[in-house]
Amino acid sequence: YILLSKCPQIVTEIRVSYIVAPSWGKYAPKSLVIKGSLERGSNSTPWMFTKTWTDSFPTSQGGHTVVVPTLGWGVVQYIELSEVSPSAGYSVVSRITVHGH
């Protein structure tokens, strides 16, 4: 999980970057699952918001970034990239950035 800051924020989008290099067995994701909450998720404290993203993953060789909107999420302090499902082989996430206010 990622602690956004000591103060909760409204997250409007999360950008996830990844690398496609088929000769190395690295492919675009097929789907991502991102979770957010005021408290860190656990068995006793479930995540408040969940976003599954399956749209528009560029598959050409090189680095790519997808923008995952989090409309409808309330104030969060923690996020988690909980699942990355590869379209083939492996998917390598290289960067995650969180945007909001």
FIDRENZA-449958 format. One record per atom (N, C-alpha, C): residue in three letters; x, z, y; atom name. Coordinates in nm, 3 decimals, always signed. Atoms other than C-alpha are relative to their C-alpha. Last residue first. Example, Ala and Ser with C-alpha at 12.3 -4.5 7.8 and 13.67 -1.06 7.14 Angstrom:
! FIDRENZA-449958
@residu->SER	east->-0.082	up->-0.006	north->-0.119	atome->N
@residu->SER	east->+1.367	up->+0.714	north->-0.106	atome->CA
@residu->SER	east->-0.077	up->+0.073	north->+0.109	atome->C
@residu->ALA	east->+0.089	up->+0.000	north->-0.119	atome->N
@residu->ALA	east->+1.230	up->+0.780	north->-0.450	atome->CA
@residu->ALA	east->+0.090	up->+0.000	north->+0.120	atome->C
END
This chain:
! FIDRENZA-449958
@residu->HIS	east->-0.015	up->-0.083	north->-0.121	atome->N
@residu->HIS	east->-0.637	up->-0.403	north->+1.766	atome->CA
@residu->HIS	east->-0.040	up->+0.143	north->-0.028	atome->C
@residu->GLY	east->+0.122	up->-0.066	north->-0.044	atome->N
@residu->GLY	east->-0.599	up->-0.668	north->+1.500	atome->CA
@residu->GLY	east->+0.026	up->+0.077	north->+0.128	atome->C
@residu->HIS	east->+0.034	up->+0.024	north->-0.140	atome->N
@residu->HIS	east->-0.334	up->-0.855	north->+1.304	atome->CA
@residu->HIS	east->-0.134	up->+0.067	north->+0.033	atome->C
@residu->VAL	east->+0.135	up->-0.049	north->-0.028	atome->N
@residu->VAL	east->-0.158	up->-0.758	north->+0.982	atome->CA
@residu->VAL	east->-0.026	up->-0.015	north->+0.149	atome->C
@residu->THR	east->+0.015	up->-0.052	north->-0.136	atome->N
@residu->THR	east->+0.146	up->-0.946	north->+0.857	atome->CA
@residu->THR	east->-0.147	up->+0.031	north->+0.025	atome->C
@residu->ILE	east->+0.139	up->-0.034	north->-0.032	atome->N
@residu->ILE	east->+0.246	up->-0.995	north->+0.493	atome->CA
@residu->ILE	east->+0.001	up->+0.053	north->+0.142	atome->C
@residu->ARG	east->+0.027	up->-0.076	north->-0.122	atome->N
@residu->ARG	east->+0.566	up->-1.173	north->+0.391	atome->CA
@residu->ARG	east->-0.149	up->+0.027	north->+0.015	atome->C
@residu->SER	east->-0.122	up->-0.025	north->-0.075	atome->N
@residu->SER	east->+0.740	up->-1.340	north->+0.096	atome->CA
@residu->SER	east->-0.023	up->+0.086	north->+0.125	atome->C
@residu->VAL	east->+0.040	up->-0.031	north->-0.137	atome->N
@residu->VAL	east->+0.470	up->-1.341	north->-0.169	atome->CA
@residu->VAL	east->+0.126	up->+0.039	north->+0.075	atome->C
@residu->VAL	east->-0.091	up->-0.091	north->-0.068	atome->N
@residu->VAL	east->+0.602	up->-1.510	north->-0.484	atome->CA
@residu->VAL	east->-0.047	up->+0.017	north->+0.145	atome->C
@residu->SER	east->+0.020	up->+0.012	north->-0.145	atome->N
@residu->SER	east->+0.346	up->-1.666	north->-0.716	atome->CA
@residu->SER	east->+0.085	up->+0.107	north->+0.066	atome->C
@residu->TYR	east->-0.003	up->-0.123	north->-0.081	atome->N
@residu->TYR	east->+0.454	up->-1.717	north->-1.078	atome->CA
@residu->TYR	east->-0.034	up->-0.034	north->+0.144	atome->C
@residu->GLY	east->-0.127	up->-0.072	north->-0.004	atome->N
@residu->GLY	east->+0.389	up->-1.983	north->-1.344	atome->CA
@residu->GLY	east->-0.009	up->+0.133	north->+0.073	atome->C
@residu->ALA	east->-0.082	up->+0.034	north->+0.117	atome->N
@residu->ALA	east->+0.065	up->-2.156	north->-1.251	atome->CA
@residu->ALA	east->+0.127	up->+0.083	north->+0.010	atome->C
@residu->SER	east->+0.067	up->+0.121	north->+0.048	atome->N
@residu->SER	east->-0.215	up->-2.103	north->-0.993	atome->CA
@residu->SER	east->+0.070	up->-0.053	north->-0.125	atome->C
@residu->PRO	east->-0.066	up->+0.128	north->-0.019	atome->N
@residu->PRO	east->-0.082	up->-1.749	north->-0.956	atome->CA
@residu->PRO	east->-0.083	up->-0.117	north->-0.052	atome->C
@residu->SER	east->+0.013	up->+0.079	north->+0.123	atome->N
@residu->SER	east->-0.311	up->-1.447	north->-0.919	atome->CA
@residu->SER	east->+0.064	up->-0.137	north->+0.023	atome->C
@residu->VAL	east->-0.042	up->+0.136	north->-0.032	atome->N
@residu->VAL	east->-0.195	up->-1.202	north->-0.651	atome->CA
@residu->VAL	east->-0.006	up->-0.075	north->-0.133	atome->C
@residu->GLU	east->-0.011	up->+0.101	north->+0.104	atome->N
@residu->GLU	east->-0.378	up->-0.871	north->-0.674	atome->CA
@residu->GLU	east->+0.048	up->-0.132	north->+0.059	atome->C
@residu->SER	east->+0.013	up->-0.056	north->+0.134	atome->N
@residu->SER	east->-0.372	up->-0.539	north->-0.487	atome->CA
@residu->SER	east->+0.010	up->-0.102	north->-0.112	atome->C
@residu->LEU	east->+0.011	up->+0.130	north->+0.066	atome->N
@residu->LEU	east->-0.233	up->-0.639	north->-0.151	atome->CA
@residu->LEU	east->-0.005	up->+0.032	north->-0.148	atome->C
@residu->GLU	east->-0.071	up->+0.024	north->+0.126	atome->N
@residu->GLU	east->-0.304	up->-0.295	north->-0.012	atome->CA
@residu->GLU	east->-0.024	up->-0.144	north->-0.043	atome->C
@residu->ILE	east->+0.041	up->+0.121	north->+0.070	atome->N
@residu->ILE	east->-0.406	up->-0.183	north->+0.335	atome->CA
@residu->ILE	east->+0.084	up->-0.012	north->-0.127	atome->C
@residu->TYR	east->-0.081	up->+0.046	north->+0.113	atome->N
@residu->TYR	east->-0.401	up->+0.159	north->+0.497	atome->CA
@residu->TYR	east->-0.054	up->-0.133	north->-0.049	atome->C
@residu->GLN	east->-0.135	up->-0.050	north->-0.023	atome->N
@residu->GLN	east->-0.525	up->+0.284	north->+0.836	atome->CA
@residu->GLN	east->+0.095	up->-0.047	north->-0.109	atome->C
@residu->VAL	east->-0.080	up->-0.033	north->+0.118	atome->N
@residu->VAL	east->-0.858	up->+0.106	north->+0.859	atome->CA
@residu->VAL	east->+0.137	up->+0.054	north->+0.043	atome->C
@residu->VAL	east->-0.132	up->-0.054	north->-0.033	atome->N
@residu->VAL	east->-1.138	up->+0.077	north->+1.116	atome->CA
@residu->VAL	east->+0.073	up->+0.038	north->-0.129	atome->C
@residu->GLY	east->-0.003	up->-0.098	north->-0.107	atome->N
@residu->GLY	east->-1.428	up->-0.136	north->+1.003	atome->CA
@residu->GLY	east->+0.143	up->+0.041	north->+0.028	atome->C
@residu->TRP	east->-0.073	up->-0.123	north->+0.029	atome->N
@residu->TRP	east->-1.408	up->-0.451	north->+0.799	atome->CA
@residu->TRP	east->-0.012	up->+0.092	north->+0.121	atome->C
@residu->GLY	east->+0.087	up->-0.096	north->+0.067	atome->N
@residu->GLY	east->-1.685	up->-0.699	north->+0.867	atome->CA
@residu->GLY	east->+0.071	up->+0.127	north->-0.042	atome->C
@residu->LEU	east->+0.121	up->-0.027	north->-0.075	atome->N
@residu->LEU	east->-1.451	up->-0.983	north->+0.947	atome->CA
@residu->LEU	east->-0.090	up->+0.093	north->-0.080	atome->C
@residu->THR	east->+0.058	up->-0.125	north->+0.053	atome->N
@residu->THR	east->-1.128	up->-0.951	north->+0.750	atome->CA
@residu->THR	east->-0.121	up->+0.039	north->+0.083	atome->C
@residu->PRO	east->+0.078	up->-0.076	north->-0.096	atome->N
@residu->PRO	east->-1.003	up->-1.307	north->+0.792	atome->CA
@residu->PRO	east->-0.061	up->+0.124	north->-0.065	atome->C
@residu->VAL	east->+0.115	up->-0.059	north->+0.067	atome->N
@residu->VAL	east->-0.729	up->-1.416	north->+0.549	atome->CA
@residu->VAL	east->-0.078	up->+0.082	north->+0.103	atome->C
@residu->VAL	east->+0.060	up->-0.101	north->-0.086	atome->N
@residu->VAL	east->-0.480	up->-1.651	north->+0.715	atome->CA
@residu->VAL	east->-0.128	up->+0.047	north->-0.067	atome->C
@residu->VAL	east->+0.146	up->+0.008	north->-0.009	atome->N
@residu->VAL	east->-0.264	up->-1.841	north->+0.470	atome->CA
@residu->VAL	east->-0.049	up->+0.115	north->+0.086	atome->C
@residu->THR	east->+0.070	up->-0.121	north->-0.042	atome->N
@residu->THR	east->+0.109	up->-1.895	north->+0.520	atome->CA
@residu->THR	east->-0.150	up->-0.028	north->+0.001	atome->C
@residu->HIS	east->+0.135	up->+0.016	north->-0.054	atome->N
@residu->HIS	east->+0.332	up->-2.150	north->+0.346	atome->CA
@residu->HIS	east->-0.057	up->+0.136	north->+0.041	atome->C
@residu->GLY	east->+0.066	up->-0.124	north->-0.039	atome->N
@residu->GLY	east->+0.698	up->-2.193	north->+0.253	atome->CA
@residu->GLY	east->-0.134	up->-0.027	north->+0.066	atome->C
@residu->GLY	east->-0.041	up->-0.067	north->-0.124	atome->N
@residu->GLY	east->+0.825	up->-2.497	north->+0.068	atome->CA
@residu->GLY	east->-0.075	up->+0.129	north->+0.024	atome->C
@residu->GLN	east->-0.129	up->-0.071	north->+0.003	atome->N
@residu->GLN	east->+0.707	up->-2.753	north->-0.192	atome->CA
@residu->GLN	east->+0.029	up->+0.064	north->+0.136	atome->C
@residu->SER	east->-0.122	up->+0.081	north->-0.010	atome->N
@residu->SER	east->+0.341	up->-2.856	north->-0.155	atome->CA
@residu->SER	east->+0.125	up->+0.089	north->+0.002	atome->C
@residu->THR	east->-0.077	up->+0.000	north->+0.124	atome->N
@residu->THR	east->+0.062	up->-2.631	north->-0.289	atome->CA
@residu->THR	east->+0.128	up->-0.082	north->+0.007	atome->C
@residu->PRO	east->-0.082	up->+0.121	north->+0.009	atome->N
@residu->PRO	east->-0.126	up->-2.527	north->+0.025	atome->CA
@residu->PRO	east->+0.093	up->+0.009	north->-0.122	atome->C
@residu->PHE	east->-0.139	up->-0.033	north->+0.027	atome->N
@residu->PHE	east->-0.367	up->-2.243	north->-0.060	atome->CA
@residu->PHE	east->+0.079	up->-0.129	north->-0.009	atome->C
@residu->SER	east->-0.105	up->+0.066	north->-0.078	atome->N
@residu->SER	east->-0.697	up->-2.321	north->+0.111	atome->CA
@residu->SER	east->+0.141	up->+0.053	north->-0.022	atome->C
@residu->ASP	east->+0.009	up->+0.125	north->-0.075	atome->N
@residu->ASP	east->-0.956	up->-2.079	north->-0.022	atome->CA
@residu->ASP	east->+0.135	up->-0.046	north->+0.055	atome->C
@residu->THR	east->-0.029	up->+0.107	north->+0.095	atome->N
@residu->THR	east->-0.954	up->-1.815	north->-0.300	atome->CA
@residu->THR	east->+0.005	up->-0.137	north->+0.070	atome->C
@residu->TRP	east->-0.022	up->+0.127	north->-0.067	atome->N
@residu->TRP	east->-0.948	up->-1.492	north->-0.098	atome->CA
@residu->TRP	east->+0.041	up->-0.105	north->-0.102	atome->C
@residu->THR	east->-0.057	up->+0.092	north->+0.098	atome->N
@residu->THR	east->-1.096	up->-1.167	north->-0.225	atome->CA
@residu->THR	east->+0.008	up->-0.137	north->+0.066	atome->C
@residu->LYS	east->+0.013	up->+0.142	north->-0.033	atome->N
@residu->LYS	east->-1.147	up->-0.907	north->+0.048	atome->CA
@residu->LYS	east->+0.069	up->-0.079	north->-0.110	atome->C
@residu->THR	east->-0.073	up->+0.088	north->+0.090	atome->N
@residu->THR	east->-1.213	up->-0.540	north->-0.029	atome->CA
@residu->THR	east->-0.027	up->-0.144	north->+0.040	atome->C
@residu->PHE	east->+0.023	up->+0.144	north->-0.019	atome->N
@residu->PHE	east->-1.314	up->-0.263	north->+0.208	atome->CA
@residu->PHE	east->+0.085	up->-0.079	north->-0.098	atome->C
@residu->MET	east->+0.125	up->+0.024	north->-0.072	atome->N
@residu->MET	east->-1.357	up->+0.116	north->+0.170	atome->CA
@residu->MET	east->-0.036	up->-0.148	north->+0.008	atome->C
@residu->TRP	east->-0.020	up->+0.081	north->-0.120	atome->N
@residu->TRP	east->-1.089	up->+0.172	north->-0.097	atome->CA
@residu->TRP	east->-0.135	up->-0.033	north->+0.062	atome->C
@residu->PRO	east->-0.003	up->+0.145	north->+0.014	atome->N
@residu->PRO	east->-1.184	up->+0.446	north->-0.344	atome->CA
@residu->PRO	east->+0.024	up->-0.070	north->+0.134	atome->C
@residu->THR	east->+0.036	up->+0.054	north->-0.131	atome->N
@residu->THR	east->-1.079	up->+0.807	north->-0.297	atome->CA
@residu->THR	east->+0.005	up->-0.151	north->-0.008	atome->C
@residu->SER	east->+0.096	up->-0.091	north->-0.061	atome->N
@residu->SER	east->-1.073	up->+1.000	north->-0.629	atome->CA
@residu->SER	east->-0.046	up->-0.049	north->+0.138	atome->C
@residu->ASN	east->+0.118	up->-0.016	north->+0.086	atome->N
@residu->ASN	east->-0.913	up->+0.722	north->-0.833	atome->CA
@residu->ASN	east->-0.106	up->+0.087	north->+0.065	atome->C
@residu->SER	east->-0.040	up->-0.062	north->+0.126	atome->N
@residu->SER	east->-0.683	up->+0.636	north->-0.545	atome->CA
@residu->SER	east->-0.125	up->+0.008	north->-0.087	atome->C
@residu->GLY	east->+0.087	up->+0.009	north->+0.117	atome->N
@residu->GLY	east->-0.697	up->+0.447	north->-0.219	atome->CA
@residu->GLY	east->+0.059	up->+0.068	north->-0.122	atome->C
@residu->ARG	east->-0.064	up->+0.076	north->+0.106	atome->N
@residu->ARG	east->-0.495	up->+0.569	north->+0.079	atome->CA
@residu->ARG	east->-0.090	up->+0.003	north->-0.124	atome->C
@residu->GLU	east->-0.086	up->-0.082	north->+0.084	atome->N
@residu->GLU	east->-0.733	up->+0.692	north->+0.343	atome->CA
@residu->GLU	east->+0.060	up->-0.087	north->-0.108	atome->C
@residu->LEU	east->-0.054	up->-0.102	north->-0.088	atome->N
@residu->LEU	east->-0.892	up->+0.502	north->+0.631	atome->CA
@residu->LEU	east->+0.096	up->+0.092	north->-0.075	atome->C
@residu->SER	east->+0.071	up->-0.127	north->-0.006	atome->N
@residu->SER	east->-0.934	up->+0.206	north->+0.399	atome->CA
@residu->SER	east->+0.062	up->+0.091	north->+0.105	atome->C
@residu->GLY	east->-0.029	up->-0.080	north->-0.119	atome->N
@residu->GLY	east->-0.831	up->-0.152	north->+0.326	atome->CA
@residu->GLY	east->-0.084	up->+0.126	north->+0.003	atome->C
@residu->LYS	east->+0.088	up->-0.115	north->-0.020	atome->N
@residu->LYS	east->-0.806	up->-0.375	north->+0.020	atome->CA
@residu->LYS	east->+0.042	up->+0.077	north->+0.123	atome->C
@residu->ILE	east->-0.055	up->-0.092	north->-0.099	atome->N
@residu->ILE	east->-0.665	up->-0.724	north->-0.029	atome->CA
@residu->ILE	east->-0.101	up->+0.111	north->+0.023	atome->C
@residu->VAL	east->+0.094	up->-0.109	north->-0.025	atome->N
@residu->VAL	east->-0.728	up->-0.941	north->-0.335	atome->CA
@residu->VAL	east->+0.070	up->+0.100	north->+0.091	atome->C
@residu->LEU	east->-0.057	up->-0.126	north->-0.049	atome->N
@residu->LEU	east->-0.552	up->-1.277	north->-0.346	atome->CA
@residu->LEU	east->-0.112	up->+0.101	north->+0.011	atome->C
@residu->SER	east->+0.085	up->-0.097	north->-0.072	atome->N
@residu->SER	east->-0.641	up->-1.593	north->-0.538	atome->CA
@residu->SER	east->+0.082	up->+0.122	north->+0.040	atome->C
@residu->LYS	east->+0.136	up->+0.048	north->+0.023	atome->N
@residu->LYS	east->-0.494	up->-1.910	north->-0.692	atome->CA
@residu->LYS	east->-0.097	up->+0.090	north->+0.074	atome->C
@residu->PRO	east->+0.101	up->-0.087	north->+0.062	atome->N
@residu->PRO	east->-0.153	up->-1.832	north->-0.548	atome->CA
@residu->PRO	east->-0.130	up->-0.076	north->-0.025	atome->C
@residu->ALA	east->+0.094	up->-0.061	north->-0.094	atome->N
@residu->ALA	east->+0.088	up->-2.119	north->-0.481	atome->CA
@residu->ALA	east->-0.092	up->+0.097	north->-0.075	atome->C
@residu->TYR	east->+0.115	up->+0.081	north->-0.038	atome->N
@residu->TYR	east->+0.361	up->-2.181	north->-0.736	atome->CA
@residu->TYR	east->-0.088	up->+0.075	north->+0.100	atome->C
@residu->LYS	east->+0.075	up->-0.070	north->-0.105	atome->N
@residu->LYS	east->+0.710	up->-2.057	north->-0.822	atome->CA
@residu->LYS	east->-0.110	up->-0.092	north->+0.054	atome->C
@residu->GLY	east->+0.117	up->-0.066	north->+0.059	atome->N
@residu->GLY	east->+0.853	up->-2.173	north->-1.158	atome->CA
@residu->GLY	east->-0.084	up->+0.077	north->+0.101	atome->C
@residu->TRP	east->-0.035	up->-0.141	north->+0.029	atome->N
@residu->TRP	east->+1.198	up->-2.246	north->-1.011	atome->CA
@residu->TRP	east->-0.117	up->+0.076	north->-0.061	atome->C
@residu->SER	east->-0.118	up->+0.007	north->+0.087	atome->N
@residu->SER	east->+1.150	up->-2.628	north->-1.024	atome->CA
@residu->SER	east->+0.051	up->+0.140	north->-0.036	atome->C
@residu->PRO	east->+0.033	up->+0.023	north->+0.141	atome->N
@residu->PRO	east->+0.797	up->-2.566	north->-0.892	atome->CA
@residu->PRO	east->+0.122	up->-0.005	north->-0.092	atome->C
@residu->ALA	east->-0.120	up->+0.069	north->+0.051	atome->N
@residu->ALA	east->+0.925	up->-2.415	north->-0.565	atome->CA
@residu->ALA	east->-0.021	up->-0.023	north->-0.149	atome->C
@residu->VAL	east->+0.028	up->+0.092	north->+0.111	atome->N
@residu->VAL	east->+0.629	up->-2.289	north->-0.359	atome->CA
@residu->VAL	east->+0.129	up->-0.074	north->-0.034	atome->C
@residu->ILE	east->-0.094	up->+0.109	north->+0.022	atome->N
@residu->ILE	east->+0.699	up->-1.982	north->-0.145	atome->CA
@residu->ILE	east->-0.045	up->-0.083	north->-0.121	atome->C
@residu->TYR	east->-0.048	up->+0.014	north->+0.137	atome->N
@residu->TYR	east->+0.445	up->-1.738	north->-0.002	atome->CA
@residu->TYR	east->+0.088	up->-0.124	north->-0.011	atome->C
@residu->SER	east->-0.091	up->+0.114	north->+0.018	atome->N
@residu->SER	east->+0.319	up->-1.603	north->+0.328	atome->CA
@residu->SER	east->+0.053	up->+0.000	north->-0.143	atome->C
@residu->VAL	east->-0.082	up->-0.015	north->+0.120	atome->N
@residu->VAL	east->+0.014	up->-1.379	north->+0.366	atome->CA
@residu->VAL	east->+0.083	up->-0.127	north->-0.017	atome->C
@residu->ARG	east->-0.070	up->+0.124	north->+0.033	atome->N
@residu->ARG	east->-0.151	up->-1.338	north->+0.703	atome->CA
@residu->ARG	east->+0.096	up->+0.026	north->-0.115	atome->C
@residu->ILE	east->-0.126	up->-0.030	north->+0.067	atome->N
@residu->ILE	east->-0.408	up->-1.060	north->+0.739	atome->CA
@residu->ILE	east->+0.061	up->-0.134	north->-0.039	atome->C
@residu->GLU	east->-0.050	up->+0.096	north->+0.098	atome->N
@residu->GLU	east->-0.693	up->-1.090	north->+0.984	atome->CA
@residu->GLU	east->+0.132	up->+0.049	north->-0.058	atome->C
@residu->THR	east->+0.081	up->+0.121	north->-0.009	atome->N
@residu->THR	east->-0.916	up->-0.887	north->+1.215	atome->CA
@residu->THR	east->+0.045	up->-0.109	north->-0.096	atome->C
@residu->VAL	east->-0.078	up->+0.113	north->+0.050	atome->N
@residu->VAL	east->-0.788	up->-0.537	north->+1.138	atome->CA
@residu->VAL	east->-0.091	up->-0.122	north->+0.001	atome->C
@residu->ILE	east->+0.093	up->+0.102	north->+0.047	atome->N
@residu->ILE	east->-0.949	up->-0.266	north->+1.351	atome->CA
@residu->ILE	east->+0.085	up->-0.121	north->-0.037	atome->C
@residu->GLN	east->+0.017	up->+0.122	north->-0.078	atome->N
@residu->GLN	east->-0.694	up->+0.010	north->+1.371	atome->CA
@residu->GLN	east->-0.110	up->-0.086	north->-0.057	atome->C
@residu->PRO	east->+0.077	up->+0.107	north->+0.064	atome->N
@residu->PRO	east->-0.642	up->+0.369	north->+1.253	atome->CA
@residu->PRO	east->-0.021	up->-0.117	north->+0.096	atome->C
@residu->CYS	east->+0.135	up->+0.013	north->-0.055	atome->N
@residu->CYS	east->-0.370	up->+0.567	north->+1.435	atome->CA
@residu->CYS	east->-0.073	up->-0.113	north->-0.071	atome->C
@residu->LYS	east->+0.059	up->-0.134	north->+0.005	atome->N
@residu->LYS	east->-0.058	up->+0.685	north->+1.249	atome->CA
@residu->LYS	east->-0.142	up->-0.001	north->+0.053	atome->C
@residu->SER	east->-0.055	up->-0.085	north->-0.106	atome->N
@residu->SER	east->+0.021	up->+0.321	north->+1.184	atome->CA
@residu->SER	east->-0.061	up->+0.137	north->-0.015	atome->C
@residu->LEU	east->-0.003	up->+0.082	north->-0.121	atome->N
@residu->LEU	east->-0.053	up->+0.042	north->+0.938	atome->CA
@residu->LEU	east->+0.063	up->+0.075	north->+0.116	atome->C
@residu->LEU	east->+0.053	up->-0.085	north->-0.105	atome->N
@residu->LEU	east->+0.045	up->+0.237	north->+0.625	atome->CA
@residu->LEU	east->+0.012	up->-0.079	north->+0.129	atome->C
@residu->ILE	east->-0.070	up->+0.002	north->-0.128	atome->N
@residu->ILE	east->+0.099	up->-0.036	north->+0.364	atome->CA
@residu->ILE	east->-0.072	up->+0.094	north->+0.096	atome->C
@residu->TYR	east->+0.084	up->+0.000	north->-0.118	atome->N
@residu->TYR	east->+0.000	up->+0.000	north->+0.000	atome->CA
@residu->TYR	east->+0.088	up->+0.000	north->+0.124	atome->C
END
